[in-house]
C-alpha cells in the first residue's frame, strides 16, 4: 500500500525493504531456533507409573519404542510432544480396576533356572504337593497307568518334609510300576528315588560302592539300597536313561518360554549341559526364542567352551547375541540342605554320625561334590580364559571353599571384573568374614528368595536356630556392598519373580508361622528386590548396558503389573499382584485375559 504523498517508486522501495526485513526474520528464526518435529516410532506407552531401574531417573510416566529399542522415557507430555506411535497404549487399555496408574518395570531376570528340565517337568508326574507317602504312590500309579511298558517315569519333585521327613523307598512304588522304570527327584534335585526295576537296569546292588561326592542310601538292617540316591550317586541311574528326542527338547523349550512369560520373566540364566546349547541354538536360528537366554555349562568342561567360542565364524558374536549368550561355567561345591548334603562346618542337628556309613564323607556335615583341588583348578582355568565362573554353594563350609577358589583365581590370573557368582549362597558362615568377602572379591550372590519361605518351615530342626540366623542374609550382604541377583531355581521352585520379591521383603514362611518374617533383620526393601530381578540381574550376566533398565538405548523388555508393589500398605499383598502383560523386544508375548 502506498501512503498519501508517496510516489510509486517510493512506495515500491518501501515495499521491497519490508519484504527484505520479513525474509531476514524468517531465515533468522528458522535457523536460530531448534528444529522440531514429531518422530515416528512403533509404539508409545502413556499414563503408567514406570519404575525404570535407572538411579538417575528412577520414575517416569511414558516411553517410546522403535525397532525393539527404547528411544525415550519421560513424562506423558514430553513423550507425546516428540513421538507418534504406530500404536499407542495407555494404562486404561488394560481395563482393570486400580486406585492409581499401573506399574511398569523392566522385564524380570530369573538368574537361576534349569530351563529345559523345567519345560519337561510341566508334562511329568506331579509330586511336589503330595502330602503323604500314600499320595505319592497313588499319583505315580495313575501316571503309570497311561504309559506303555518300558517308558521311564521321571522328575516328579517330591518333598519328604511334607510327611514329616522320612525318606521314601522303592517298596512304595514297586507294586504300581512293575513295567516302568521310575526315577523321580526330590524337589531340590539333589536326591532321587528309583524303583527296583530302575536299580536293576543301573546294576545297583548292596555291593555297589558310594561314588565320590554321592551316597546310596541303604537299609540299615541288610545294607540293600532303598532306592534313594544322593548327588553324584544319581549319575548311576542317569546314565541308563535314554536321552529325550530333539522334538521333545524343542517342545520343552517352547513350554518353558510360555510358562515363564505369564510371570513377567523376559530373561533367564540357564544352568545346564553343553548339549542344551544345541537346543537353544536351533531355536535361535529359527527365530523362535521369546525368552532371552544366558546359558551356563558344567565347569569341568571349561576347555570345551573355550574351543566352542574360538570356532564361532562370526567373531562379533563369538559369545552369542541379545537373544542367546554363553560364557558361563557352573560348578558344584556341595548338595542341598533338604537332602542333608549341603556341606557345613558343624554337624546337622538331626543326623548324628552313623558308624556303618561307608560314604566318602560323614553324612552329618554334608557332601563335597567335587574335590577342592579340581574345583579350584577348573575355576582358575575358566577365569584365565575369560569365562565367568559360578559355583553352587549352599552350606557355610561350601561357601568358604567357593570364595577361596575365586580368590585364588583372581590372584593367580591378576584379573578384574570377573563377576564370579555363588549360586544359592544360602547359609553364609557367622564364624568368619565371608559376608564381607563377597564384596571384596566382587562376587555376585545369586540367590533364590523363595527357598527362604519354603525351607524356613523346617530348616531350624536340621541346622538349629543359631545357623538359621544366617540363612539367605540379603541385608547383611547388601550392607557389606555385595550385589544380589535373584532367581527361582525352577524346576525346584516356581519361576514367579513376584513370589521372590514377596519372600525377600516379608520373609514370611509358607506355613504362616512367621508372619513378621523368619530372621526379619535380613529383609530387603521392594526396590532392592526389584533391582536384584532387573538391573543387577543384567549385571550378573555382563548385560547391564543393553537391558535391566527402561532407558534410551535399552532393549524394550518390560512387564506391566496390576498394582504398584512399591506403595502397598501391606507387603504381604505382593503375593496376589498379577502380571498384566509381558513385553520382549517391544512385542507382547503374554497378556492376561
C-alpha positions as CSV (number, residue, x, y, z in Angstrom):
1,X,0.0,0.0,0.0
2,X,1.3,3.5,-1.0
3,X,0.6,6.1,1.6
4,X,-0.7,9.6,0.7
5,X,2.0,11.8,-0.7
6,X,4.4,8.9,-1.8
7,X,5.4,8.4,-5.4
8,X,5.1,5.0,-6.9
9,X,8.8,4.4,-6.8
10,X,9.0,5.5,-3.2
11,X,6.2,3.1,-2.3
12,X,7.8,0.2,-4.2
13,X,11.1,0.9,-2.5
14,X,9.4,0.7,0.9
15,X,7.6,-2.5,0.0
16,X,10.9,-4.1,-1.1
17,X,12.5,-3.1,2.2
18,X,9.6,-4.6,4.2
19,X,10.0,-7.9,2.2
20,X,13.7,-8.0,2.9
21,X,13.1,-7.5,6.6
22,X,10.4,-10.2,6.7
23,X,12.7,-12.6,4.8
24,X,15.5,-11.8,7.2
25,X,13.4,-12.5,10.2
26,X,12.1,-15.8,8.7
27,X,15.6,-17.1,8.0
28,X,16.8,-16.0,11.4
29,X,14.1,-17.8,13.3
30,X,14.3,-20.8,11.0
31,X,18.0,-21.4,11.5
32,X,18.4,-19.9,15.0
33,X,15.6,-21.8,16.7
34,X,15.9,-25.5,17.3
35,X,14.4,-27.7,14.5
36,X,11.4,-29.5,16.0
37,X,9.4,-32.4,14.5
38,X,7.5,-35.5,15.6
39,X,9.4,-38.8,15.3
40,X,7.5,-41.8,14.2
41,X,8.0,-44.9,16.4
42,X,6.5,-48.3,16.7
43,X,4.6,-47.9,19.9
44,X,4.2,-45.3,22.7
45,X,3.0,-46.0,26.3
46,X,1.3,-43.4,28.3
47,X,-0.2,-43.0,31.8
48,X,1.8,-45.6,33.7
49,X,3.9,-45.4,36.8
50,X,7.2,-46.6,35.4
51,X,10.0,-47.8,37.7
52,X,12.9,-47.5,35.3
53,X,15.7,-49.1,37.4
54,X,17.8,-46.0,36.4
55,X,19.1,-44.4,39.5
56,X,19.4,-41.0,37.8
57,X,15.8,-41.1,36.6
58,X,14.0,-43.7,38.6
59,X,10.4,-42.8,37.7
60,X,8.6,-41.9,34.5
61,X,5.1,-41.9,33.0
62,X,5.6,-42.8,29.4
63,X,8.1,-44.2,26.9
64,X,8.5,-44.8,23.2
65,X,9.9,-47.8,21.4
66,X,11.3,-48.3,17.9
67,X,12.7,-51.5,16.4
68,X,12.7,-53.2,19.8
69,X,14.7,-50.5,21.4
70,X,13.6,-47.8,23.9
71,X,14.1,-44.4,22.3
72,X,12.7,-42.2,25.1
73,X,11.4,-42.3,28.6
74,X,9.8,-39.4,30.4
75,X,6.6,-37.5,31.3
76,X,3.4,-38.0,29.3
77,X,3.6,-34.5,27.8
78,X,7.3,-34.9,26.9
79,X,6.8,-38.1,25.0
80,X,3.5,-37.0,23.4
81,X,5.1,-33.8,22.0
82,X,8.0,-35.6,20.4
83,X,6.9,-39.1,19.3
84,X,4.0,-40.6,17.4
85,X,3.5,-44.3,17.8
86,X,2.1,-46.6,15.1
87,X,0.2,-47.9,18.1
88,X,-0.4,-46.1,21.4
89,X,-1.1,-47.9,24.6
90,X,-2.4,-46.3,27.8
91,X,-2.9,-47.8,31.2
92,X,-6.7,-47.6,30.8
93,X,-6.4,-50.1,27.9
94,X,-5.9,-52.9,30.4
95,X,-9.4,-52.5,31.8
96,X,-8.5,-53.3,35.4
97,X,-9.7,-51.5,38.5
98,X,-6.8,-49.7,40.0
99,X,-6.6,-46.9,42.5
100,X,-3.7,-45.4,40.7
101,X,-1.6,-45.9,37.5
102,X,-0.4,-49.4,36.7
103,X,3.2,-50.2,37.4
104,X,5.6,-50.9,34.6
105,X,9.1,-52.2,35.4
106,X,11.9,-53.7,33.4
107,X,11.4,-57.3,32.4
108,X,12.3,-59.7,35.2
109,X,15.5,-61.7,35.0
110,X,15.4,-65.1,36.6
111,X,19.0,-65.6,37.3
112,X,19.0,-69.3,38.1
113,X,16.8,-71.8,36.2
114,X,17.1,-75.2,34.7
115,X,15.0,-74.2,31.7
116,X,14.7,-77.4,29.7
117,X,14.2,-79.6,32.8
118,X,11.5,-77.1,33.9
119,X,9.9,-77.4,30.5
120,X,9.9,-81.1,30.6
121,X,8.5,-81.1,34.1
122,X,5.3,-79.4,33.0
123,X,4.2,-82.7,31.5
124,X,5.7,-85.0,34.1
125,X,4.1,-86.7,37.1
126,X,3.4,-84.0,39.7
127,X,4.6,-85.0,43.3
128,X,5.6,-81.6,44.7
129,X,2.5,-81.2,46.9
130,X,1.9,-84.9,47.7
131,X,1.3,-84.7,51.5
132,X,1.8,-88.4,52.3
133,X,3.8,-91.4,51.0
134,X,0.5,-93.0,50.1
135,X,-0.5,-90.0,48.0
136,X,2.9,-90.1,46.3
137,X,2.3,-93.8,45.5
138,X,-1.2,-93.2,44.1
139,X,-0.1,-90.3,41.8
140,X,2.7,-92.5,40.3
141,X,0.3,-95.4,39.9
142,X,-2.2,-93.1,38.0
143,X,0.6,-91.7,35.8
144,X,2.0,-95.2,35.1
145,X,-1.5,-96.5,34.0
146,X,-1.3,-94.2,31.0
147,X,2.1,-95.2,29.8
148,X,3.3,-98.1,27.6
149,X,5.6,-100.7,29.1
150,X,9.2,-99.6,29.3
151,X,8.6,-95.9,29.4
152,X,10.5,-94.1,32.1
153,X,8.7,-92.1,34.8
154,X,10.9,-89.2,35.7
155,X,11.1,-85.9,37.6
156,X,8.1,-85.6,39.9
157,X,9.9,-83.5,42.6
158,X,8.6,-85.0,45.9
159,X,9.2,-83.4,49.2
160,X,9.5,-85.8,52.2
161,X,9.2,-82.9,54.6
162,X,5.5,-82.8,53.7
163,X,5.0,-86.1,55.6
164,X,7.5,-85.5,58.5
165,X,10.9,-86.1,56.9
166,X,11.0,-89.9,56.4
167,X,12.6,-90.8,53.1
168,X,10.6,-92.9,50.7
169,X,11.8,-96.2,49.4
170,X,11.4,-98.3,46.3
171,X,8.9,-100.6,48.1
172,X,6.4,-97.8,48.0
173,X,6.2,-97.7,44.2
174,X,7.4,-101.2,43.0
175,X,3.8,-102.7,43.1
176,X,2.3,-100.0,41.0
177,X,5.2,-99.8,38.4
178,X,6.1,-103.4,37.5
179,X,6.7,-102.5,33.8
180,X,8.0,-98.9,34.1
181,X,11.4,-97.9,35.4
182,X,11.0,-94.9,37.9
183,X,13.5,-92.2,38.7
184,X,11.7,-89.3,40.5
185,X,13.7,-86.5,42.1
186,X,13.3,-84.7,45.4
187,X,12.3,-81.1,44.6
188,X,15.8,-79.8,45.2
189,X,17.3,-82.1,42.5
190,X,19.9,-83.4,44.9
191,X,18.5,-86.8,45.5
192,X,16.0,-89.1,43.8
193,X,14.0,-92.3,44.3
194,X,14.4,-95.2,41.9
195,X,12.1,-98.3,41.8
196,X,13.6,-101.7,41.8
197,X,13.4,-102.0,38.0
198,X,15.5,-98.8,37.6
199,X,18.0,-100.1,40.2
200,X,18.3,-103.3,38.3
201,X,18.8,-101.6,35.0
202,X,21.6,-99.5,36.5
203,X,23.2,-102.5,38.2
204,X,23.0,-101.0,41.7
205,X,23.1,-103.6,44.4
206,X,24.2,-103.8,48.1
207,X,27.8,-104.3,46.9
208,X,27.8,-101.1,44.8
209,X,30.2,-98.6,46.5
210,X,29.2,-95.0,47.0
211,X,30.8,-92.8,44.3
212,X,32.9,-89.8,45.4
213,X,30.6,-86.9,46.1
214,X,27.5,-89.2,46.3
215,X,25.6,-91.6,48.5
216,X,23.5,-94.7,48.0
217,X,21.0,-94.7,50.9
218,X,20.8,-98.2,52.4
219,X,18.6,-100.3,54.5
220,X,20.3,-100.2,58.0
221,X,19.5,-103.9,58.6
222,X,20.8,-105.6,55.4
223,X,22.6,-102.8,53.5
224,X,20.4,-103.1,50.4
225,X,19.7,-99.9,48.5
226,X,16.4,-98.2,49.5
227,X,16.2,-96.6,46.1
228,X,17.2,-93.2,47.3
229,X,20.4,-91.8,45.7
230,X,22.1,-88.6,46.6
231,X,24.1,-86.2,44.4
232,X,26.9,-87.9,42.4
233,X,25.2,-91.3,43.1
234,X,22.3,-90.1,40.9
235,X,24.6,-90.4,37.9
236,X,24.4,-94.2,38.3
237,X,20.7,-94.0,37.2
238,X,21.0,-91.1,34.8
239,X,23.5,-92.9,32.5
240,X,21.0,-95.7,31.7
241,X,18.0,-93.3,30.9
242,X,17.5,-92.8,27.2
243,X,18.0,-89.1,26.3
244,X,15.0,-87.1,25.1
245,X,14.4,-86.7,21.4
246,X,15.2,-83.5,19.6
247,X,11.5,-82.9,19.2
248,X,10.9,-83.5,22.9
249,X,13.6,-80.9,23.8
250,X,12.1,-78.4,21.4
251,X,8.7,-78.9,22.9
252,X,10.2,-78.5,26.4
253,X,11.8,-75.2,25.4
254,X,8.6,-73.9,23.9
255,X,6.6,-74.9,27.0
256,X,9.2,-73.3,29.3
257,X,9.1,-70.0,27.4
258,X,5.3,-69.9,27.5
259,X,5.3,-70.7,31.2
260,X,7.7,-68.0,32.4
261,X,6.2,-65.3,30.2
262,X,3.0,-65.3,32.3
263,X,5.1,-64.3,35.3
264,X,6.9,-61.4,33.6
265,X,10.2,-63.2,33.0
266,X,12.0,-61.9,29.9
267,X,15.5,-63.2,30.5
268,X,16.8,-66.4,32.2
269,X,20.2,-67.6,33.3
270,X,20.1,-71.3,32.4
271,X,22.1,-73.8,34.4
272,X,22.5,-76.9,32.2
273,X,24.6,-79.1,30.0
274,X,26.7,-78.5,26.9
275,X,24.1,-80.3,24.8
276,X,21.5,-77.7,25.8
277,X,23.3,-75.1,23.7
278,X,22.3,-77.1,20.6
279,X,18.6,-76.9,21.6
280,X,18.8,-73.1,22.2
281,X,20.8,-72.5,19.0
282,X,18.3,-74.4,16.9
283,X,15.5,-72.2,18.3
284,X,17.6,-69.1,17.7
285,X,18.3,-69.9,14.1
286,X,14.6,-70.4,13.6
287,X,13.8,-67.1,15.3
288,X,11.7,-68.9,17.8
289,X,13.2,-67.5,21.0
290,X,10.9,-65.3,23.1
291,X,12.9,-65.5,26.3
292,X,16.4,-64.2,26.3
293,X,18.9,-66.9,27.4
294,X,22.3,-66.8,29.1
295,X,23.4,-70.4,29.2
296,X,25.9,-72.0,31.6
297,X,27.7,-75.3,31.0
298,X,29.4,-77.6,33.6
299,X,32.6,-76.1,35.0
300,X,34.8,-79.1,34.2
301,X,34.1,-78.6,30.5
302,X,35.7,-75.1,30.5
303,X,38.1,-76.2,27.7
304,X,35.3,-77.3,25.5
305,X,33.6,-73.9,25.9
306,X,36.9,-72.1,25.1
307,X,37.1,-74.2,21.9
308,X,33.4,-73.6,21.1
309,X,33.9,-69.8,21.3
310,X,37.1,-69.9,19.2
311,X,35.3,-71.9,16.5
312,X,32.5,-69.3,16.0
313,X,32.7,-67.9,12.5
314,X,31.3,-64.5,13.4
315,X,33.8,-63.2,15.9
316,X,31.5,-60.3,16.8
317,X,29.0,-62.9,18.1
318,X,31.5,-65.4,19.4
319,X,29.6,-65.4,22.7
320,X,26.2,-65.0,21.2
321,X,23.8,-62.1,20.8
322,X,21.0,-60.4,22.7
323,X,18.8,-63.5,22.4
324,X,21.2,-66.2,23.3
325,X,24.6,-65.8,25.0
326,X,27.1,-68.2,26.6
327,X,30.3,-67.8,28.5
328,X,29.3,-69.0,32.0
329,X,30.6,-72.1,33.8
330,X,28.7,-73.7,36.6
331,X,30.3,-76.0,39.1
332,X,29.1,-77.8,42.2
333,X,30.7,-77.5,45.6
334,X,28.1,-79.3,47.7
335,X,24.5,-80.5,47.7
336,X,21.4,-79.2,49.3
337,X,20.0,-78.6,52.8
338,X,16.9,-80.7,52.3
339,X,19.0,-83.7,51.2
340,X,21.4,-83.3,54.1
341,X,24.2,-82.9,51.5
342,X,24.9,-79.1,52.0
343,X,28.5,-79.0,53.3
344,X,28.6,-77.5,56.8
345,X,31.2,-76.6,59.3
346,X,29.2,-78.3,62.1
347,X,27.1,-81.4,62.1
348,X,23.4,-81.5,61.2
349,X,21.4,-81.5,64.4
350,X,19.0,-84.2,63.3
351,X,21.5,-86.6,61.7
352,X,24.2,-88.0,64.0
353,X,27.2,-89.8,62.7
354,X,26.4,-93.4,61.8
355,X,29.2,-95.8,62.3
356,X,28.1,-98.0,59.5
357,X,28.3,-95.2,56.9
358,X,30.6,-96.1,54.1
359,X,30.2,-92.9,52.1
360,X,33.2,-90.7,51.2
361,X,32.5,-88.2,54.0
362,X,30.4,-88.4,57.1
363,X,26.8,-87.6,56.3
364,X,26.4,-85.4,59.3
365,X,28.2,-82.5,57.7
366,X,27.1,-82.9,54.1
367,X,29.0,-83.8,50.9
368,X,31.8,-82.2,49.0
369,X,30.6,-82.9,45.4
370,X,34.0,-82.2,43.7
371,X,37.4,-82.3,45.3
372,X,38.7,-78.9,46.3
373,X,41.8,-79.2,44.1
374,X,39.7,-79.9,41.0
375,X,37.2,-77.2,41.8
376,X,39.9,-74.6,42.3
377,X,41.9,-75.6,39.2
378,X,38.8,-75.5,36.9
379,X,37.9,-72.1,38.4
380,X,41.4,-70.7,37.7
381,X,41.5,-72.1,34.2
382,X,38.0,-70.8,33.3
383,X,38.8,-67.4,34.6
384,X,42.2,-67.3,32.9
385,X,40.4,-67.8,29.6
386,X,37.9,-65.0,30.2
387,X,34.9,-67.1,31.2
388,X,32.6,-66.4,34.1
389,X,32.6,-68.9,36.9
390,X,29.5,-69.7,39.0
391,X,29.8,-72.1,41.9
392,X,26.8,-73.8,43.6
393,X,27.4,-73.5,47.3
394,X,24.7,-73.8,50.0
395,X,26.4,-74.9,53.2
396,X,28.6,-72.5,55.1
397,X,31.7,-74.6,54.6
398,X,30.9,-74.9,50.8
399,X,30.6,-71.1,50.5
400,X,34.0,-70.6,52.1
401,X,35.5,-73.1,49.7
402,X,34.0,-71.3,46.7
403,X,35.2,-67.9,47.9
404,X,38.7,-69.4,48.4
405,X,38.7,-70.7,44.8
406,X,37.6,-67.3,43.5
407,X,40.3,-65.5,45.5
408,X,43.0,-67.9,44.2
409,X,41.8,-67.3,40.6
410,X,41.9,-63.5,40.9
411,X,45.4,-63.7,42.5
412,X,46.9,-66.1,40.0
413,X,45.4,-64.6,36.9
414,X,45.6,-61.0,38.1
415,X,42.1,-60.4,36.6
416,X,39.4,-57.8,37.4
417,X,35.7,-57.6,36.9
418,X,35.4,-61.3,37.0
419,X,31.8,-61.2,38.3
420,X,32.2,-64.6,39.9
421,X,28.9,-65.9,41.2
422,X,27.9,-68.1,44.1
423,X,24.7,-69.8,43.2
424,X,22.3,-70.1,46.2
425,X,24.7,-68.7,48.9
426,X,22.1,-70.0,51.4
427,X,24.0,-70.4,54.7
428,X,26.8,-67.9,55.0
429,X,29.1,-68.6,58.0
430,X,29.0,-66.3,61.0
431,X,32.4,-67.6,62.2
432,X,34.4,-65.7,59.6
433,X,34.4,-62.7,57.3
434,X,32.7,-64.5,54.3
435,X,29.9,-61.9,54.1
436,X,32.5,-59.2,53.5
437,X,34.5,-61.3,51.1
438,X,31.6,-61.3,48.7
439,X,32.0,-57.6,48.3
440,X,35.8,-57.6,48.5
441,X,36.1,-60.2,45.7
442,X,33.3,-58.7,43.6
443,X,31.3,-62.0,43.9
444,X,27.6,-61.8,42.9
445,X,25.3,-63.5,45.4
446,X,22.9,-65.4,43.0
447,X,20.1,-66.2,45.5
448,X,16.6,-67.6,45.3
449,X,14.3,-65.9,47.9
450,X,11.5,-68.5,47.5
451,X,13.8,-71.1,49.1
452,X,13.7,-69.0,52.2
453,X,10.0,-69.2,52.7
454,X,9.9,-72.9,51.8
455,X,13.0,-74.2,53.7
456,X,12.1,-71.9,56.6
457,X,9.3,-74.3,57.5
458,X,11.7,-77.0,58.6
459,X,15.3,-75.8,58.4
460,X,15.8,-75.0,62.1
461,X,15.3,-78.6,63.1
462,X,18.1,-79.5,60.8
463,X,20.7,-76.8,61.5
464,X,19.4,-75.2,64.7
465,X,18.5,-71.6,65.5
466,X,22.0,-70.2,65.5
467,X,22.9,-71.2,62.0
468,X,19.3,-70.3,60.8
469,X,20.1,-66.7,61.5
470,X,22.5,-66.5,58.6
471,X,20.1,-68.2,56.1
472,X,20.0,-66.1,52.9
473,X,21.3,-63.0,54.5
474,X,20.2,-60.4,52.0
475,X,20.5,-57.4,54.2
476,X,24.0,-58.4,55.5
477,X,25.3,-58.9,52.0
478,X,23.8,-55.6,50.8
479,X,25.2,-53.7,53.8
480,X,28.6,-55.2,53.0
481,X,28.5,-53.9,49.5
482,X,27.7,-57.1,47.6
483,X,25.4,-57.3,44.6
484,X,22.4,-59.6,44.7
485,X,20.9,-61.3,41.6
486,X,17.6,-63.1,42.3
487,X,16.1,-66.1,40.6
488,X,13.9,-69.1,41.3
489,X,15.9,-72.3,40.7
490,X,13.0,-73.6,38.6
491,X,12.2,-76.6,38.4
492,X,13.0,-76.6,42.2
493,X,10.7,-73.6,42.9
494,X,8.1,-71.7,40.9
495,X,9.6,-69.2,38.4
496,X,7.5,-66.4,39.7
497,X,9.5,-63.2,40.5
498,X,6.6,-61.6,42.4
499,X,6.8,-64.6,44.8
500,X,10.5,-64.0,45.1
501,X,10.0,-60.3,45.8
502,X,7.4,-61.2,48.4
503,X,9.8,-63.6,50.0
504,X,12.7,-61.1,50.2
505,X,10.6,-58.3,51.5
506,X,8.4,-60.3,54.1
507,X,10.5,-63.4,54.8
508,X,7.1,-65.0,55.8
509,X,7.3,-68.8,55.5
510,X,4.7,-70.7,53.5
511,X,3.2,-72.3,56.6
512,X,2.2,-68.9,58.1
513,X,4.2,-69.4,61.2
514,X,6.5,-66.4,60.7
515,X,4.1,-63.5,59.7
516,X,6.7,-60.9,60.7
517,X,9.5,-62.7,58.9
518,X,11.9,-65.6,59.6
519,X,15.1,-63.8,60.5
520,X,13.4,-60.5,59.8
521,X,16.6,-58.4,60.1
522,X,17.6,-59.8,56.7
523,X,14.7,-58.4,54.8
524,X,15.1,-56.2,51.7
525,X,13.0,-53.3,50.5
526,X,10.8,-53.7,47.5
527,X,13.1,-51.6,45.3
528,X,16.1,-53.6,46.4
529,X,14.4,-56.8,45.4
530,X,13.3,-55.3,42.1
531,X,16.9,-54.3,41.4
532,X,18.0,-57.9,42.0
533,X,15.5,-59.1,39.5
534,X,16.3,-56.5,36.9
535,X,19.3,-54.1,37.0
536,X,21.7,-56.4,38.9
537,X,20.3,-59.5,37.2
538,X,21.6,-58.0,34.0
539,X,24.9,-57.1,35.7
540,X,25.3,-60.7,36.7
541,X,25.5,-61.7,33.0
542,X,27.5,-58.7,31.8
543,X,24.5,-57.3,30.1
544,X,23.8,-54.1,32.1
545,X,24.5,-52.0,29.0
546,X,21.6,-53.5,27.0
547,X,18.9,-54.5,29.4
548,X,17.7,-54.4,33.0
549,X,16.6,-50.8,32.8
550,X,14.0,-48.8,31.0
551,X,16.2,-46.1,29.5
552,X,17.0,-44.8,26.0
553,X,19.1,-47.4,24.1
554,X,18.0,-50.3,26.1
555,X,16.2,-53.4,24.9
556,X,12.4,-52.9,25.1
557,X,11.7,-55.7,27.7
558,X,9.0,-54.7,30.2
559,X,6.3,-56.0,32.4
560,X,3.1,-54.4,33.5
561,X,1.7,-55.2,36.9
562,X,-1.9,-54.6,38.1
563,X,-0.7,-52.9,41.3
564,X,2.2,-50.7,42.4
565,X,4.1,-53.0,44.6
566,X,6.3,-50.2,45.8
567,X,3.5,-48.5,47.7
568,X,1.4,-51.3,49.0
569,X,0.4,-50.7,52.6
570,X,1.0,-54.4,53.4
571,X,3.8,-56.0,51.5
572,X,2.2,-59.4,52.0
573,X,-0.2,-58.3,49.3
574,X,2.6,-58.6,46.8
575,X,1.8,-62.4,46.6
576,X,-1.5,-61.6,44.9
577,X,-0.3,-59.0,42.4
578,X,-0.8,-60.1,38.8
579,X,1.2,-59.7,35.6
580,X,-1.0,-58.0,33.0
581,X,1.5,-58.0,30.2
582,X,5.0,-59.2,29.4
583,X,6.8,-57.4,26.5
584,X,10.0,-58.6,24.9
585,X,11.8,-56.8,22.1
586,X,8.9,-54.3,22.1
587,X,6.4,-57.1,21.3
588,X,3.8,-58.6,23.6
589,X,4.5,-62.2,24.4
590,X,1.9,-62.6,27.2
591,X,-1.3,-60.7,28.0
592,X,-3.7,-61.6,30.8
593,X,-7.2,-62.2,29.6
